[in-house]
Amino acid sequence: MNSFVLNSIRFVLFVVFQVLILNNLEPGLGLYAMIYPLFILMLPFQMGTVPLMLVSFVFGLVIDSFSNTFGLHASSAVVMAFFRPLIFKWLSPRDGYETVESSVNVYSMGARWFLYSYGTLLLIHHAWFFTIESFKWNEFLWILVKIGLSVPCSFLLSLLVQFIFISNKKAVR
């Protein structure tokens, strides 16, 4: 399938899932599940930093418009998109990324790489999100609690989504 069409379908599905399902869940304790950062991670390797940040900005703005968060998701998505090439370069395989498919997921990159790269990017995203949301340094411990609960929840939810909706082409062979 064409990369543009596939990413457009993912765009819509991630927005719908985040806005209609995850934004309406309120388990309490500062837990806030976010699946949309996975969309930014799964964009093709070949995408440059500026187009990646523009797509992330538009994506975050769409989520903000439905969530009534006034640019909070957009700024977090842009920060994550800014750090994505740096994290990918830092964690690049020995042979580089030339042999990798155009889409980034746990199957094409491996569980260890996915844990380190997506875990780091998700931590950056959530740290920015909850710090800007609170914008008070006297709530620093509460921000840490939100990050500590939301990052593992979002990470596990992202893994679950990949295991359900992305086929493992290596296992089919």
Salt bridges, closest charged atoms under 4 A:
GLU133 OE1 - LYS146 NZ 3.03
GLU139 OE2 - LYS136 NZ 3.98
